[in-house]
Amino acid sequence: MSKNLVIVESPTKAKTIGKILGQDYTVVSSMGHIIDLPAKRLGVDVENKFEPEYVVIPAKKKLLAQLKKDAKAKEKIYVATDPDREGEAIGWQIKEKVFKGKDVLRVSFHEITPQAVEEAFKNAREFDAKMIEAQAGRRVLDRLVGYFLSPLLWKKLARGLSAGRVQSVGLRLIVERERQIQKFVASEYWEIAAELFKPRVSGESHFCAKLEKIDGQKAEISRQQDAQGICDQLKDKEFKVLEIKKTEKKRYPAAPFITSTMQQEAFNKLRFNASKTMLVAQQLYEGINIGEDNPVGLITYMRTDSPNVASVAIQEVRQHIGRSFGKDFLPEKPNIFKAKKSAQEAHEAIRPSYVCRSPESLKDFLDHDQLRLYELIYNRFLASQMKPAEFLATAVDIAADKYLFVANGSHLLFEGFLAAYNKSEDEEKEDEEKEKAKNVIPPLEEGEILGLEKLTPSQHFTKPPPRYSDSSLIKALEEEGIGRPSTYAPIIYTIIMRDYVRRIKGYLNPTELGFKVNDMLVEYFPKILDFKFTAFMEEELDQIEEGTLSRLKVLEDFYAPFKESLDFAQANIVKEVIVTDQVCEKCGKPLIVKWGRRGKFLSCSDFPKCKNSKSITSGVKCSIENCGGELIERHSKRGVFYGCSNFPKCTFTARTLPEDKE
């Protein structure tokens, strides 16, 4: 019989760790939180230092009883939950509720490998009170905001709606971007490209130059006739090389992944949304059966904001680079990456647990998504410790009368880290770099005259700012200092599940309900929805963990102005009523638009005396021949779909609404 009990969060992690520790340890899963604030009441004593009231989650009572049973006759109890605030808090709550009075030790590790796990158990420690305080501060803050703001949304819009402290700020970013798009007015502009060549030279000597200046001023052409007029003037002009500038440039590798950059790059390269990225990363972290005796943790912990890498891993990857790519690709000293101010320095970047396990060697054991994400993490880590890529950039100024053309070209001199990994850039920058690489400029001399093959005017329009994707929203949140590694994916998931935002072709579109919720919160709670204030609160939570600020002070400073705004909102919010020109079939009173958890619908204005209601149709006819029904927007756990108004007689459904309306 085993002497020790180890508690982790998930069954997969329990299996992987259990194989490593052996027969002296029983490893069980808590299945996440067992203890939390109560679901149906505030659970925070605002009159008594904001003390949280933690209770056993009803669905976890049997599990809790089993944990107590498992702990009997065990010499030692260890908590090996994740190495962050949330993991520390889960473990502490289990200790306090399940094993109070018993000696419970905390172990933490950033990769599930035999060496890391064994080292962690050798250095088992007490729980970190500062981390627990910081997590409790966040949990109480979020509960105060959600508990008090949600009823206001019910009063203003509809029951069942909810608001969150950080999610609402994420929603604000998306709504404000959408309004910028709606207000945007496109402007026409024209560019002129000259295809030039070096006369009397055999072989390929054609290259492209773009009109940059007219009479020393930036070329601004807004009409087709102006562009054509310039082309007509240039047909007989002499194109002369004025200046040739050659510059050697270096492109340095990016740091190994942290949570935010992994989520961004997984969207850009693999089109994974943030939740999917974290799910697959967790599978790789917790352990995969790769044909050995034990399931193996393939990557380090996936919730981190630190680019630091253990010295042992640095040595291992440098040896691998030298063997696989050659010493020319290896910098003299390891590359070091600076962490942002708020980063948890004790954490590591996301990297493969063993560099010797290449993606190629694992392709028979990982599913398609696991392999693609592992390959991304693996190659990014390799590249981070390689030399920069080197380019020769060439810029040629070419004069034709009062017109100045510029030809740009780029030639790769040394591949460097690009041999392992090519980081996605902004789409426009990426296109620009590709154009430069394709524009091969032949050897030229200053003063020489070039031949003109053709002039091509091209019409363009200024573009509105793009809608946020998972990638760009996470980048914006990080730049604003909003959220932390564990919250980026839940922010997006939550506002989508509430139907405040919909993901359409990979981009985040606010719904009508999202606009209404955002506008109400911004009007009555401008401070809570302020980006700088939200970032300031994140910094204060970090300071609690650092021990430089007390949880009580943070909560007191937050609650007083919040309560003032709350009281004003409760006294002044008036429910929005949208009266339609339709009348109730049962009582003849006007029908009004109402919002519910499943979207908007029509309801009798004499509710609750008359409880008649009906769906709002899209106006699009059902695709089933002779049905006669119209498609209605429906909501399910999988998201939005469209169903026939004649349901259950007609069961037609569609994921998207046909564009043609009759």
C-alpha positions in Angstrom: 0.0 0.0 0.0 1.3 3.5 -0.9 2.5 5.8 1.9 1.8 9.1 0.2 -1.1 10.9 -1.4 -0.6 13.4 -4.2 -3.4 15.7 -5.4 -3.4 17.3 -8.9 -6.1 18.9 -11.0 -6.7 16.5 -13.9 -6.8 12.7 -14.5 -4.3 12.9 -17.3 -1.8 14.8 -15.1 -2.4 12.3 -12.3 -1.6 9.4 -14.6 1.6 10.9 -15.9 2.9 11.9 -12.4 1.8 8.6 -10.9 4.0 6.7 -13.4 6.9 8.9 -12.5 6.6 8.6 -8.8 5.9 4.9 -8.6 4.2 2.6 -6.1 4.9 4.7 -2.9 2.5 7.4 -4.1 -1.2 7.4 -4.9 -2.0 10.3 -7.3 -5.6 11.5 -7.5 -7.3 14.3 -9.3 -9.4 17.1 -7.8 -10.9 17.9 -11.2 -10.2 21.6 -10.8 -11.6 23.7 -8.0 -13.4 21.8 -5.2 -14.0 24.9 -3.1 -15.3 28.3 -4.4 -17.5 31.2 -3.6 -21.2 30.2 -3.4 -23.0 30.2 -6.7 -26.3 31.9 -5.6 -25.2 34.6 -3.2 -22.4 37.2 -2.9 -20.2 35.1 -0.6 -18.1 38.2 0.3 -18.6 40.0 3.6 -18.2 43.6 2.5 -18.6 44.8 6.1 -15.9 42.6 7.4 -12.7 43.2 5.5 -14.2 41.6 2.3 -13.7 38.1 3.7 -14.6 35.5 1.2 -17.0 32.7 2.2 -15.7 29.5 0.5 -18.0 26.5 0.2 -17.7 23.1 -1.3 -19.0 23.1 -4.9 -22.1 20.9 -4.7 -21.1 18.7 -7.6 -17.7 18.0 -5.9 -19.0 16.7 -2.5 -18.6 13.0 -3.4 -15.1 13.8 -4.7 -14.2 15.6 -1.5 -15.4 12.6 0.6 -13.3 10.3 -1.6 -10.2 12.5 -1.0 -10.7 12.3 2.7 -11.0 8.5 2.4 -7.8 8.4 0.2 -5.9 10.4 2.8 -6.5 7.9 5.6 -3.4 6.0 6.7 -1.2 8.1 4.4 2.1 9.3 5.9 2.3 12.5 3.8 -0.1 14.5 1.6 1.3 16.6 -1.3 -0.5 19.1 -3.5 1.0 19.2 -7.0 -1.5 21.6 -8.7 -0.4 24.0 -11.4 2.5 26.4 -10.6 0.5 29.6 -10.6 -1.9 31.6 -8.4 -4.9 29.5 -9.4 -3.0 26.2 -8.7 -1.7 27.6 -5.3 -5.3 28.6 -4.3 -6.8 25.2 -5.4 -4.3 23.4 -3.3 -4.7 25.7 -0.3 -8.5 25.5 -0.3 -8.2 21.6 -0.4 -5.8 21.7 2.5 -8.1 24.0 4.6 -11.4 22.3 3.8 -10.4 18.7 3.4 -7.2 18.2 5.4 -7.4 20.9 8.0 -4.9 20.2 10.8 -2.9 17.8 8.7 0.6 18.3 7.4 0.1 19.1 3.7 3.0 20.1 1.5 3.1 21.9 -1.8 5.2 20.8 -4.7 5.4 22.8 -8.0 7.1 22.2 -11.3 7.0 23.7 -14.7 7.4 20.5 -16.7 6.2 17.0 -16.1 9.5 15.1 -16.6 11.1 12.6 -14.1 13.9 15.1 -13.3 11.5 18.0 -12.7 9.0 16.0 -10.7 11.6 14.3 -8.5 13.3 17.6 -7.8 10.1 19.2 -6.8 9.2 16.5 -4.3 12.7 16.7 -2.8 12.0 20.4 -2.3 8.4 20.3 -1.1 7.5 23.5 0.6 4.8 25.3 2.5 2.0 27.1 0.6 2.8 30.6 -0.6 0.5 33.0 1.3 1.2 35.9 -1.0 0.1 34.0 -4.1 -3.1 32.8 -2.3 -3.8 36.4 -1.2 -3.4 37.7 -4.8 -5.7 35.0 -6.1 -8.3 35.7 -3.4 -8.1 39.4 -4.3 -8.8 38.7 -8.0 -11.7 36.3 -7.1 -13.3 38.8 -4.8 -12.9 41.7 -7.2 -14.5 39.6 -10.0 -17.3 38.5 -7.7 -18.1 42.0 -6.6 -18.3 43.3 -10.2 -20.2 40.3 -11.6 -22.7 40.0 -8.7 -23.7 43.7 -8.7 -23.5 44.6 -12.4 -25.4 41.6 -13.7 -28.7 42.6 -12.0 -28.4 46.1 -13.6 -28.2 44.5 -17.0 -31.4 42.6 -16.1 -33.1 45.8 -15.1 -32.0 47.7 -18.3 -32.1 44.9 -20.9 -33.1 41.4 -19.9 -32.7 38.7 -17.2 -30.0 36.2 -17.5 -27.3 38.6 -18.8 -24.1 39.0 -16.9 -21.0 41.2 -16.8 -17.4 40.6 -15.8 -14.6 42.9 -14.7 -12.0 42.0 -17.4 -14.3 40.5 -20.0 -16.3 43.8 -20.2 -13.1 45.7 -21.0 -12.4 43.1 -23.8 -15.9 43.7 -25.1 -15.3 47.4 -25.1 -12.2 47.0 -27.3 -14.2 45.0 -29.8 -17.2 47.4 -29.8 -15.0 50.5 -30.2 -13.1 48.9 -33.1 -16.5 48.1 -34.8 -17.6 51.7 -34.4 -14.4 52.9 -36.0 -15.1 50.5 -38.9 -18.7 51.8 -39.2 -17.6 55.5 -39.3 -14.7 54.8 -41.7 -15.0 56.5 -45.2 -12.7 55.0 -47.8 -10.5 57.4 -49.8 -9.4 56.6 -53.3 -5.7 56.8 -54.2 -3.5 55.8 -57.1 -0.1 54.3 -57.4 2.2 54.2 -60.4 4.7 51.4 -60.9 7.4 51.6 -63.6 8.9 48.4 -65.0 12.4 49.3 -65.8 15.4 47.4 -67.3 19.1 47.7 -67.9 19.7 48.2 -71.6 22.0 46.0 -73.6 22.2 43.3 -70.9 21.4 39.7 -71.6 19.4 37.7 -69.1 16.8 38.9 -66.6 17.3 42.6 -65.9 13.8 43.9 -65.4 12.7 45.2 -62.1 10.0 47.4 -60.6 10.1 50.9 -59.1 7.3 52.9 -57.5 6.6 56.6 -57.9 7.4 58.2 -54.5 7.7 62.0 -55.0 6.6 64.8 -57.4 8.7 68.0 -57.2 10.2 66.8 -54.0 6.8 66.2 -52.3 5.2 62.9 -51.5 3.2 61.7 -54.5 -0.5 61.9 -53.7 -2.7 61.0 -56.6 -6.5 60.7 -55.9 -8.0 60.4 -59.4 -7.6 58.1 -62.4 -7.2 61.0 -64.9 -4.3 62.5 -62.8 -2.6 59.1 -62.7 -3.1 58.6 -66.4 -1.8 62.1 -67.1 1.4 61.5 -65.2 1.9 58.2 -67.1 1.4 60.1 -70.4 4.1 62.6 -69.4 6.5 60.0 -68.4 6.4 57.9 -71.5 9.1 59.9 -73.3 11.2 60.9 -70.2 14.7 59.6 -69.4 14.9 57.4 -66.3 18.2 58.0 -64.6 19.8 56.3 -61.5 20.4 59.0 -58.9 21.5 57.0 -55.9 22.1 53.4 -54.8 21.9 52.5 -51.1 22.9 49.1 -50.0 22.4 48.2 -46.3 23.1 45.0 -44.5 20.3 44.2 -42.1 19.8 41.7 -39.4 16.5 40.1 -38.3 16.7 38.7 -34.8 14.8 35.7 -33.6 11.8 36.2 -31.3 11.8 34.9 -27.7 10.4 31.4 -27.0 6.7 31.4 -26.5 4.8 32.9 -23.6 1.1 32.3 -23.4 0.0 35.4 -25.3 2.5 34.9 -28.1 1.7 31.2 -28.4 -2.0 32.1 -28.7 -1.3 34.8 -31.3 1.0 32.6 -33.4 -1.3 29.6 -33.2 -4.1 31.7 -34.6 -1.9 33.3 -37.3 -0.2 30.0 -38.5 -2.7 27.3 -37.5 -6.0 29.3 -37.3 -6.6 27.9 -33.7 -8.7 30.1 -31.5 -7.3 30.9 -28.1 -9.4 28.3 -26.2 -8.3 25.5 -28.7 -4.7 26.5 -28.4 -4.8 26.3 -24.6 -6.7 22.9 -24.7 -4.1 21.3 -27.0 -1.2 22.9 -25.1 -2.6 21.4 -21.8 -2.7 18.0 -23.4 1.0 18.3 -24.4 1.9 19.5 -20.9 0.0 16.9 -18.9 1.3 13.9 -20.8 1.0 12.0 -24.0 1.5 8.2 -24.5 4.4 8.1 -26.9 5.0 4.3 -26.8 7.2 4.3 -23.7 6.3 2.9 -20.3 5.1 6.3 -19.0 2.9 9.1 -20.5 5.3 11.9 -21.2 4.9 15.7 -20.6 6.1 17.2 -23.9 6.2 20.9 -23.1 6.6 23.1 -20.1 3.7 24.8 -18.3 1.6 26.7 -20.8 0.4 29.6 -18.6 3.4 31.9 -18.3 4.4 35.5 -19.1 8.2 34.9 -18.7 10.6 34.3 -21.6 13.2 32.8 -19.2 14.6 29.4 -20.0 16.4 27.0 -17.6 20.1 26.8 -18.1 20.0 23.0 -18.6 17.5 23.5 -21.5 19.7 26.2 -23.0 22.7 23.9 -23.0 20.6 21.1 -24.5 19.2 23.3 -27.4 22.6 24.8 -28.2 24.1 21.3 -28.6 21.2 20.3 -30.8 21.6 23.4 -33.0 25.3 22.7 -33.4 24.6 19.1 -34.5 21.6 19.8 -36.7 22.4 23.1 -38.3 26.1 23.6 -37.8 28.2 25.9 -35.7 27.6 28.9 -38.0 24.0 29.0 -36.8 25.0 29.1 -33.1 25.6 32.5 -31.4 28.7 32.8 -29.2 26.6 33.3 -26.1 23.0 32.2 -25.5 20.3 34.7 -26.5 18.7 36.4 -23.6 15.2 37.9 -23.8 13.9 40.6 -21.5 10.7 39.9 -19.6 8.0 42.6 -19.2 7.8 44.4 -15.9 4.9 42.3 -14.5 6.2 38.9 -15.6 6.6 36.1 -13.1 10.4 35.7 -13.3 10.3 32.3 -11.6 8.3 30.8 -14.4 9.8 29.5 -17.7 8.8 30.1 -21.3 6.9 27.5 -23.2 9.4 25.1 -24.7 9.7 21.4 -25.4 10.6 19.3 -22.3 13.3 17.5 -24.3 14.8 18.9 -27.5 15.8 15.4 -28.6 12.1 14.7 -29.1 11.6 16.3 -32.6 8.1 16.7 -34.1 9.1 14.1 -36.7 9.8 11.5 -34.0 6.3 12.0 -32.5 4.1 12.1 -35.6 2.9 8.5 -35.0 1.8 9.4 -31.4 0.2 12.9 -31.6 -3.0 13.7 -33.3 -3.0 16.4 -36.1 -3.6 19.4 -33.8 -1.2 18.2 -31.1 1.5 17.7 -33.7 1.0 21.1 -35.4 1.1 23.0 -32.1 4.1 21.0 -30.8 6.0 21.7 -34.0 5.3 25.4 -33.6 6.5 25.4 -30.0 9.5 23.2 -30.8 10.7 25.3 -33.8 10.2 28.6 -32.1 12.3 27.4 -29.2 15.1 26.3 -31.5 15.0 29.5 -33.4 15.2 31.6 -30.2 18.8 30.4 -29.6 20.0 30.8 -33.2 21.9 33.6 -34.9 20.0 36.4 -36.7 19.1 36.2 -40.4 21.1 38.6 -42.5 19.8 40.5 -45.6 21.2 42.9 -48.1 18.6 45.6 -48.6 19.0 47.7 -51.8 17.1 51.0 -52.4 17.6 52.8 -55.8 16.4 56.4 -56.3 15.5 56.9 -60.0 14.7 60.3 -61.5 12.4 61.0 -64.5 12.1 64.8 -64.9 10.4 66.1 -61.7 9.3 62.5 -60.7 11.2 60.3 -58.3 10.8 56.6 -58.4 12.2 54.2 -55.8 13.1 50.5 -56.3 13.4 48.3 -53.2 14.9 44.9 -53.2 16.1 42.4 -50.5 18.5 39.5 -50.8 19.0 36.9 -48.1 22.7 36.6 -47.2 22.5 34.2 -44.2 19.4 32.2 -43.2 20.2 32.1 -39.5 17.1 31.3 -37.3 14.9 31.3 -40.4 16.2 27.8 -41.1 14.1 26.7 -38.1 11.2 29.1 -37.9 9.7 32.0 -39.8 7.7 34.2 -37.5 4.4 35.5 -38.8 4.4 39.3 -39.2 1.6 41.7 -39.7 0.0 40.8 -43.1 0.9 44.2 -44.8 4.5 44.0 -43.6 4.7 40.4 -44.7 3.4 41.3 -48.2 5.8 44.2 -48.4 8.8 41.9 -47.5 7.7 39.4 -50.1 7.5 42.1 -52.8 11.0 43.3 -51.9 12.4 39.7 -52.1 10.7 39.2 -55.5 12.0 42.5 -56.9 15.5 41.4 -58.1 17.5 44.5 -58.9 20.3 44.0 -61.4 23.8 45.6 -60.8 23.4 49.3 -61.4 25.6 52.4 -61.4 24.7 55.9 -60.4 24.1 58.1 -63.4 23.2 55.3 -65.8 20.1 55.5 -68.0 17.5 52.8 -67.7 15.0 51.6 -70.3 11.2 51.8 -69.6 9.2 48.7 -70.4 5.8 50.0 -69.1 4.0 52.2 -66.6 1.1 50.7 -64.6 -1.3 53.0 -62.7 -3.3 51.1 -60.0 -6.3 52.1 -58.1 -6.4 51.6 -54.3 -8.7 52.6 -51.4 -7.7 53.3 -47.8 -8.8 50.4 -45.5 -10.7 50.6 -42.2 -9.0 49.2 -39.2 -9.5 45.4 -39.2 -11.8 43.6 -36.8 -10.0 41.9 -33.9 -9.1 38.3 -34.2 -8.2 36.1 -31.2 -4.6 37.0 -32.0 -4.9 40.7 -32.3 -7.3 41.0 -29.4 -4.9 39.2 -27.1 -2.1 41.4 -28.4 -4.2 44.5 -27.6 -5.1 43.2 -24.1 -1.4 42.5 -23.4 -0.3 45.9 -24.6 -3.0 47.6 -22.5 -1.9 45.6 -19.5 -5.3 43.9 -19.2 -5.5 40.3 -18.0 -2.8 37.7 -17.4 -1.8 34.5 -19.1 -4.6 32.5 -17.5 -7.3 35.0 -18.5 -6.8 35.7 -22.2 -8.6 32.7 -23.6 -11.5 32.8 -21.0 -12.1 36.5 -21.8 -12.8 35.6 -25.5 -14.7 32.4 -24.6 -17.0 34.2 -22.1 -18.0 37.1 -24.3 -18.7 34.7 -27.2 -20.8 32.4 -25.0 -22.8 35.3 -23.7 -23.5 36.2 -27.4 -22.0 39.7 -26.9 -19.6 38.8 -29.7 -19.6 36.3 -32.5 -16.6 34.8 -34.3 -17.2 35.1 -38.0 -14.6 33.8 -40.4 -12.0 34.0 -37.6 -12.8 37.6 -36.6 -14.7 39.0 -33.6 -17.9 40.8 -34.4 -20.0 42.5 -31.6 -23.7 41.6 -31.7 -26.5 44.1 -31.2 -26.7 42.8 -27.6 -23.0 43.3 -27.2 -23.3 47.0 -28.2 -26.1 47.5 -25.8 -24.3 45.9 -22.8 -21.1 47.8 -23.5 -22.9 51.1 -23.9 -24.7 50.7 -20.6 -21.6 49.8 -18.7 -19.5 52.6 -20.2 -22.2 55.1 -19.4 -22.7 54.2 -15.8 -19.3 52.6 -14.9 -16.7 54.5 -16.9 -14.0 53.8 -14.4 -14.6 50.0 -14.4 -14.5 50.0 -18.2 -11.4 52.2 -18.4 -8.4 50.5 -19.9 -5.8 52.2 -17.7 -7.8 51.5 -14.5 -8.2 47.8 -15.4 -4.4 47.6 -16.0 -3.8 49.4 -12.7 -5.9 46.8 -10.9 -3.8 44.0 -12.5 -0.6 45.7 -11.3 -2.1 45.9 -7.8 -2.9 42.2 -7.8 0.7 41.6 -8.8 1.8 43.8 -5.9 -0.2 41.7 -3.5 1.7 38.6 -4.7 5.0 40.5 -4.3 4.0 41.4 -0.7 4.2 45.2 -1.3 0.4 45.8 -1.0 -2.4 44.3 1.1 -5.4 42.7 -0.3 -7.7 44.6 2.0 -6.3 48.0 0.8 -6.8 47.0 -2.9 -10.4 46.0 -2.2 -11.3 49.0 -0.1 -9.9 51.4 -2.6 -11.9 49.7 -5.4 -15.2 49.2 -3.6 -15.9 52.8 -2.3 -16.1 54.5 -5.8 -17.6 51.3 -7.3 -20.4 51.4 -4.7 -21.0 55.1 -5.5 -21.4 54.4 -9.2 -23.6 51.4 -8.4 -26.0 53.4 -6.3 -26.3 56.1 -9.0 -26.9 53.5 -11.7 -29.6 51.7 -9.6 -31.4 55.0 -9.1 -31.2 56.2 -12.6 -31.2 53.2 -15.0 -34.5 52.9 -17.0 -35.4 49.8 -18.8 -35.2 50.2 -22.5 -38.5 49.6 -24.3 -38.7 49.1 -28.1 -42.4 49.2 -29.2 -43.1 47.5 -32.6 -46.0 48.1 -35.0 -47.1 44.5 -34.4 -49.9 43.7 -32.1 -50.5 40.7 -29.8 -52.7 38.0 -31.3 -54.2 37.2 -27.9 -55.0 40.6 -26.4 -54.4 43.2 -29.1 -51.8 45.2 -27.1 -48.6 46.3 -28.9 -45.7 43.8 -29.1 -42.3 45.0 -27.7 -38.8 43.7 -28.3 -37.2 41.9 -25.4 -33.9 40.3 -24.8 -33.3 36.8 -23.4 -30.5 34.4 -23.0 -31.3 33.0 -26.4 -31.4 36.4 -28.2 -34.2 38.9 -28.8 -37.9 38.1 -29.2 -41.3 39.8 -29.3 -43.3 39.9 -26.1 -46.7 41.3 -25.3 -46.4 44.8 -23.6 -49.1 43.7 -21.1 -46.8 41.1 -19.6 -47.3 39.5 -17.0 -51.0 39.7 -17.6 -50.5 38.4 -21.1 -47.6 36.0 -21.5 -47.8 35.7 -25.3 -44.4 35.9 -27.1 -42.9 34.9 -30.4 -39.6 34.7 -32.2 -38.4 37.4 -34.5 -37.8 35.9 -38.0 -34.9 36.8 -40.3 -37.2 37.3 -43.3 -35.3 34.5 -45.1 -37.6 31.7 -46.4 -36.9 28.1 -45.3 -35.0 26.1 -47.9 -37.4 23.2 -47.8 -39.7 23.3 -50.8 -43.3 24.2 -50.0 -42.6 24.7 -46.3 -43.5 28.4 -46.2 -41.7 29.0 -42.9 -39.0 31.6 -42.3 -35.6 31.1 -40.6 -35.2 32.1 -37.0 -32.0 32.7 -35.2 -31.5 30.0 -32.5 -28.8 29.6 -29.8 -27.2 26.4 -28.5 -24.1 25.4 -26.6 -22.4 25.2 -30.0 -23.3 28.7 -30.9 -25.8 30.4 -33.2 -27.7 28.5 -35.9 -30.9 29.1 -37.9 -34.0 27.0 -37.7 -37.4 27.0 -39.4 -40.3 28.9 -37.8 -42.5 25.8 -38.5 -40.5 23.6 -36.1 -41.2 20.8 -35.0 -43.2 20.3 -38.3 -40.1 21.3 -40.2 -36.7 20.5 -38.8 -34.5 22.4 -41.3 -31.4 24.1 -39.8 -28.4 26.0 -41.2 -25.2 27.3 -39.6 -25.3 30.4 -41.7 -28.1 32.6 -43.1 -28.5 32.5 -46.9 -27.8 35.9 -48.3 -30.7 36.2 -50.8 -34.0 37.3 -49.2 -37.3 37.1 -51.0 
